[in-house]
Amino acid sequence: MARIPISGIPSSFRAPLTAAEIVLAQGASTASAGIGEACYVGPKLSGGSAAVNTVYPISSEAEARALFGEGSPLHRALRLHLMANPQMKVWGLAHAASSGDGAAAATATIVYATNPTAPGVTRVTVCGEECSVAFTTADTPTTIGAKMAAAINAKTWLPLTAGASSGTVTLTARIAGASQGDGTVGVLRLRGSIDAGKGTTITVSGAALGLGSVTAGADGAVTEVAGLTAALAAIAARRFYYLGFTAWDATSLAAIKLHVATKSAPSPGLTCRAFSAYTHTLSALATIAIGVNYERHHIVWQKNSDHDTAELTAATLAVHQLEEATDRATNFDGYRTARWLIKPAFASADWPGLQDIDDAVTDGILPIASNASGSMIAMSVTTRSKNAAGTIDDFRACETHRVAVLDEFVDTWKLRHELTYSNKRLKADEVLPNGQINGNQRLPPKTVTPSTYRPFVVRTIDEFIERGLFQGQVDWVSSLAVVIDPNNPSRLECGVSGRTVDLLHQTTFRVAETTPG
């Protein structure tokens, strides 16, 4: 067998390749590429011109709107991504929304009653967008409702449409399916108000579409996850390092995990990371995140967010792509810049406290914190927070930079290897009678041995040490092994282990006062 085995590529595999395996959360073991492009995957509206399961480069919101339909989850995700990070490459991949028997679009209602006795203003906020309507004593609930429906529909990027009848404004999600609010998880948030003492009243059916005495979103015979699975199959052989998803349910996330894990295996070696989001309770999400428990999947959490999952995913993915372009070990603790476009949760009761944040990151959840000044990334983590069985806390692979740094290291090695060592010949080192490698061995042209290849790897390690991405240069170099597979003389095997840089997450300071009594 191979001396330094690599998953899925036994010694008997003979096709030419350059492959690497990253093994995270390990103790001791024997063993500069450009920033990745982003691709968002989600359902489209029937009016969008895009073909499903087809990848499109996106350079403007107008393109996303035309391709995927105005107000679709993909349009909303790409719209926010381009606002936060317009310089880097981003793509869109659509699948069909749920359809067939049983499919239902989530709804909500806003009911106006009684005629005004004085002029005033009514406001409705949907998905963080405030729509206001002024009324006079000449108005009625019917006219006020019609004005409010028009104000909502004027914000064409919203994921819902409004219709009015006899003072009742009905909001309907643009796509059918549980992903827009399934009766328990509220995704499209809603609230309304009216000036007091004006005679007219307002009643909102629930805190979000699909909640309360309205229609909950439901998948039909053709489920959304079926469309998602087909779309992922279309990019099985193509690498997009950052993948953003508008889906949030456990079944969809399992399909996403399978896709990412399969692509990130040594063969085909198309390493990538997934981002999704969730807006319900921490306890409900903990169950989902622990079920995923994978170092290449981030789940963003903001309880009762004014943003839907499409926008939460896009905002977080966009700033990771932006910041990691220059520093893969970016510390996102408290991240809040002009590029960060997420509003704080509306109700202060939904702002996570320090214990909530600790519970979140311990379970592999990327929490969004809120305060009176705005919102921020509390800490960037992956869902890999447990052992393989998901029963014991294991934080070693949970921090985002552990994955991002090693991905850059492997990408750098692959690129430089292919530029330097393509079409080379391989031979074993000459060994002296004392067992040492002959340092004066003469090599034919275009020939490499394990000992002459080793300095090439060491130089890359040293570069990452100097950039502050690795620590412990002696440990990294001393662990490096370069050998020829005894069962496959055409394979040069390398193995190395070491520690990435640590991020400063906590600082404590104990001060003791010692004045004598």
Solvent accessible surface area in square Angstrom, and as a share of the most:
residue,aa,sasa,rsa
1,M,172,0.77
2,A,10,0.08
3,R,154,0.56
4,I,22,0.11
5,P,88,0.55
6,I,37,0.19
7,S,63,0.41
8,G,73,0.70
9,I,5,0.03
10,P,77,0.48
11,S,14,0.09
12,S,86,0.55
13,F,81,0.34
14,R,148,0.54
15,A,52,0.40
16,P,136,0.86
17,L,81,0.40
18,T,38,0.22
19,A,22,0.17
20,A,21,0.16
21,E,64,0.29
22,I,38,0.19
23,V,86,0.50
24,L,17,0.09
25,A,14,0.11
26,Q,99,0.44
27,G,54,0.52
28,A,115,0.89
29,S,49,0.31
30,T,108,0.63
31,A,33,0.25
32,S,62,0.40
33,A,23,0.18
34,G,64,0.62
35,I,48,0.25
36,G,14,0.13
37,E,51,0.23
38,A,0,0.00
39,C,0,0.00
40,Y,1,0.00
41,V,1,0.01
42,G,1,0.01
43,P,1,0.01
44,K,23,0.10
45,L,30,0.15
46,S,119,0.77
47,G,72,0.70
48,G,8,0.08
49,S,87,0.56
50,A,7,0.06
51,A,55,0.42
52,V,65,0.38
53,N,55,0.28
54,T,53,0.31
55,V,26,0.15
56,Y,49,0.19
57,P,83,0.52
58,I,9,0.05
59,S,90,0.58
60,S,43,0.28
61,E,56,0.25
62,A,52,0.40
63,E,68,0.31
64,A,0,0.00
65,R,84,0.31
66,A,64,0.49
67,L,30,0.15
68,F,0,0.00
69,G,5,0.05
70,E,59,0.27
71,G,1,0.01
72,S,0,0.00
73,P,6,0.04
74,L,0,0.00
75,H,0,0.00
76,R,2,0.01
77,A,1,0.00
78,L,0,0.00
79,R,35,0.13
80,L,7,0.04
81,H,0,0.00
82,L,22,0.11
83,M,105,0.47
84,A,0,0.00
85,N,0,0.00
86,P,73,0.46
87,Q,119,0.53
88,M,44,0.20
89,K,128,0.54
90,V,5,0.03
91,W,38,0.13
92,G,0,0.00
93,L,0,0.00
94,A,0,0.00
95,H,5,0.02
96,A,52,0.40
97,A,20,0.15
98,S,5,0.03
99,S,53,0.34
100,G,47,0.45
101,D,126,0.65
102,G,58,0.56
103,A,35,0.27
104,A,27,0.21
105,A,25,0.20
106,A,0,0.00
107,T,22,0.13
108,A,0,0.00
109,T,33,0.19
110,I,0,0.00
111,V,54,0.31
112,Y,5,0.02
113,A,41,0.32
114,T,81,0.47
115,N,89,0.46
116,P,9,0.06
117,T,100,0.58
118,A,28,0.22
119,P,86,0.54
120,G,10,0.10
121,V,40,0.23
122,T,0,0.00
123,R,91,0.33
124,V,0,0.00
125,T,14,0.08
126,V,0,0.00
127,C,5,0.03
128,G,10,0.09
129,E,41,0.19
130,E,99,0.44
131,C,3,0.02
132,S,63,0.41
133,V,12,0.07
134,A,66,0.52
135,F,3,0.01
136,T,68,0.39
137,T,79,0.46
138,A,94,0.73
139,D,13,0.07
140,T,51,0.30
141,P,21,0.13
142,T,70,0.41
143,T,56,0.33
144,I,0,0.00
145,G,0,0.00
146,A,53,0.41
147,K,85,0.36
148,M,0,0.00
149,A,8,0.06
150,A,62,0.48
151,A,27,0.21
152,I,1,0.01
153,N,62,0.32
154,A,73,0.56
155,K,47,0.20
156,T,53,0.31
157,W,65,0.23
158,L,0,0.00
159,P,3,0.02
160,L,2,0.01
161,T,57,0.33
162,A,13,0.10
163,G,39,0.37
164,A,43,0.33
165,S,77,0.49
166,S,92,0.59
167,G,0,0.00
168,T,42,0.24
169,V,0,0.00
170,T,51,0.30
171,L,0,0.00
172,T,46,0.27
173,A,5,0.04
174,R,67,0.25
175,I,6,0.03
176,A,25,0.19
177,G,0,0.00
178,A,31,0.24
179,S,11,0.07
180,Q,11,0.05
181,G,0,0.00
182,D,52,0.27
183,G,36,0.35
184,T,85,0.49
185,V,8,0.05
186,G,7,0.07
187,V,2,0.01
188,L,0,0.00
189,R,42,0.15
190,L,6,0.03
191,R,64,0.24
192,G,29,0.28
193,S,57,0.37
194,I,36,0.18
195,D,46,0.24
196,A,96,0.74
197,G,74,0.71
198,K,53,0.23
199,G,35,0.34
200,T,7,0.04
201,T,69,0.40
202,I,34,0.17
203,T,84,0.49
204,V,41,0.24
205,S,29,0.18
206,G,20,0.19
207,A,41,0.32
208,A,0,0.00
209,L,0,0.00
210,G,2,0.02
211,L,31,0.16
212,G,59,0.57
213,S,114,0.73
214,V,36,0.21
215,T,62,0.36
216,A,36,0.28
217,G,4,0.04
218,A,39,0.30
219,D,53,0.27
220,G,8,0.08
221,A,79,0.61
222,V,77,0.44
223,T,45,0.26
224,E,11,0.05
225,V,35,0.20
226,A,53,0.41
227,G,14,0.13
228,L,3,0.02
229,T,70,0.41
230,A,47,0.37
231,A,0,0.00
232,L,7,0.03
233,A,70,0.54
234,A,54,0.42
235,I,1,0.00
236,A,52,0.40
237,A,95,0.73
238,R,101,0.37
239,R,82,0.30
240,F,1,0.00
241,Y,3,0.01
242,Y,0,0.00
243,L,0,0.00
244,G,0,0.00
245,F,1,0.01
246,T,9,0.05
247,A,8,0.06
248,W,18,0.06
249,D,50,0.26
250,A,60,0.46
251,T,88,0.51
252,S,3,0.02
253,L,1,0.00
254,A,60,0.46
255,A,22,0.17
256,I,0,0.00
257,K,63,0.27
258,L,125,0.62
259,H,18,0.08
260,V,1,0.01
261,A,39,0.30
262,T,78,0.46
263,K,3,0.01
264,S,19,0.12
265,A,37,0.29
266,P,9,0.06
267,S,60,0.39
268,P,69,0.43
269,G,11,0.10
270,L,37,0.18
271,T,14,0.08
272,C,0,0.00
273,R,0,0.00
274,A,0,0.00
275,F,0,0.00
276,S,0,0.00
277,A,1,0.00
278,Y,7,0.03
279,T,2,0.01
280,H,42,0.19
281,T,41,0.24
282,L,28,0.14
283,S,84,0.54
284,A,35,0.27
285,L,1,0.00
286,A,15,0.11
287,T,103,0.60
288,I,26,0.13
289,A,0,0.00
290,I,50,0.26
291,G,61,0.58
292,V,8,0.05
293,N,19,0.10
294,Y,26,0.10
295,E,28,0.13
296,R,12,0.04
297,H,1,0.00
298,H,0,0.00
299,I,1,0.01
300,V,0,0.00
301,W,8,0.03
302,Q,4,0.02
303,K,64,0.27
304,N,33,0.17
305,S,2,0.01
306,D,7,0.04
307,H,9,0.04
308,D,5,0.03
309,T,4,0.02
310,A,2,0.01
311,E,9,0.04
312,L,0,0.00
313,T,1,0.00
314,A,0,0.00
315,A,1,0.01
316,T,0,0.00
317,L,0,0.00
318,A,0,0.00
319,V,0,0.00
320,H,0,0.00
321,Q,1,0.00
322,L,32,0.16
323,E,44,0.20
324,E,4,0.02
325,A,39,0.31
326,T,117,0.68
327,D,60,0.31
328,R,9,0.03
329,A,11,0.08
330,T,25,0.15
331,N,58,0.30
332,F,6,0.03
333,D,51,0.27
334,G,40,0.38
335,Y,22,0.08
336,R,103,0.38
337,T,62,0.36
338,A,100,0.78
339,R,76,0.28
340,W,16,0.06
341,L,51,0.25
342,I,8,0.04
343,K,88,0.37
344,P,45,0.28
345,A,3,0.02
346,F,131,0.55
347,A,42,0.33
348,S,74,0.48
349,A,95,0.74
350,D,18,0.10
351,W,78,0.27
352,P,18,0.12
353,G,37,0.35
354,L,153,0.76
355,Q,118,0.52
356,D,55,0.29
357,I,30,0.15
358,D,74,0.38
359,D,55,0.28
360,A,0,0.00
361,V,13,0.07
362,T,42,0.24
363,D,29,0.15
364,G,0,0.00
365,I,0,0.00
366,L,0,0.00
367,P,0,0.00
368,I,0,0.00
369,A,12,0.09
370,S,11,0.07
371,N,54,0.27
372,A,102,0.79
373,S,92,0.59
374,G,11,0.10
375,S,2,0.01
376,M,31,0.14
377,I,0,0.00
378,A,18,0.14
379,M,22,0.10
380,S,11,0.07
381,V,0,0.00
382,T,0,0.00
383,T,0,0.00
384,R,43,0.16
385,S,1,0.00
386,K,13,0.05
387,N,40,0.20
388,A,104,0.81
389,A,79,0.61
390,G,18,0.17
391,T,103,0.60
392,I,112,0.57
393,D,86,0.45
394,D,28,0.15
395,F,74,0.31
396,R,129,0.47
397,A,0,0.00
398,C,0,0.00
399,E,13,0.06
400,T,5,0.03
401,H,4,0.02
402,R,38,0.14
403,V,1,0.01
404,A,0,0.00
405,V,0,0.00
406,L,28,0.14
407,D,1,0.00
408,E,9,0.04
409,F,18,0.07
410,V,18,0.10
411,D,16,0.08
412,T,0,0.00
413,W,40,0.14
414,K,35,0.15
415,L,79,0.39
416,R,70,0.25
417,H,37,0.17
418,E,86,0.39
419,L,138,0.68
420,T,65,0.38
421,Y,33,0.13
422,S,60,0.39
423,N,144,0.74
424,K,84,0.36
425,R,143,0.52
426,L,48,0.24
427,K,64,0.27
428,A,66,0.51
429,D,23,0.12
430,E,76,0.34
431,V,95,0.55
432,L,73,0.36
433,P,146,0.92
434,N,108,0.56
435,G,51,0.49
436,Q,114,0.51
437,I,83,0.42
438,N,30,0.15
439,G,75,0.72
440,N,133,0.68
441,Q,27,0.12
442,R,217,0.79
443,L,60,0.30
444,P,68,0.42
445,P,107,0.67
446,K,130,0.55
447,T,21,0.12
448,V,13,0.07
449,T,0,0.00
450,P,16,0.10
451,S,34,0.22
452,T,57,0.33
453,Y,2,0.01
454,R,77,0.28
455,P,60,0.38
456,F,13,0.05
457,V,7,0.04
458,V,28,0.16
459,R,148,0.54
460,T,2,0.01
461,I,0,0.00
462,D,42,0.22
463,E,46,0.21
464,F,0,0.00
465,I,43,0.22
466,E,147,0.66
467,R,98,0.36
468,G,38,0.36
469,L,4,0.02
470,F,6,0.02
471,Q,60,0.26
472,G,39,0.37
473,Q,66,0.29
474,V,111,0.64
475,D,94,0.49
476,W,7,0.02
477,V,30,0.17
478,S,83,0.53
479,S,29,0.19
480,L,10,0.05
481,A,34,0.26
482,V,18,0.10
483,V,33,0.19
484,I,31,0.16
485,D,1,0.00
486,P,74,0.47
487,N,69,0.35
488,N,6,0.03
489,P,96,0.60
490,S,96,0.62
491,R,33,0.12
492,L,41,0.21
493,E,8,0.04
494,C,46,0.28
495,G,6,0.06
496,V,38,0.22
497,S,27,0.17
498,G,41,0.40
499,R,145,0.53
500,T,8,0.05
501,V,35,0.20
502,D,57,0.29
503,L,36,0.18
504,L,134,0.67
505,H,63,0.28
506,Q,152,0.68
507,T,115,0.67
508,T,129,0.75
509,F,177,0.74
510,R,214,0.78
511,V,116,0.67
512,A,65,0.51
513,E,137,0.62
514,T,119,0.69
515,T,101,0.59
516,P,118,0.74
517,G,130,1.25
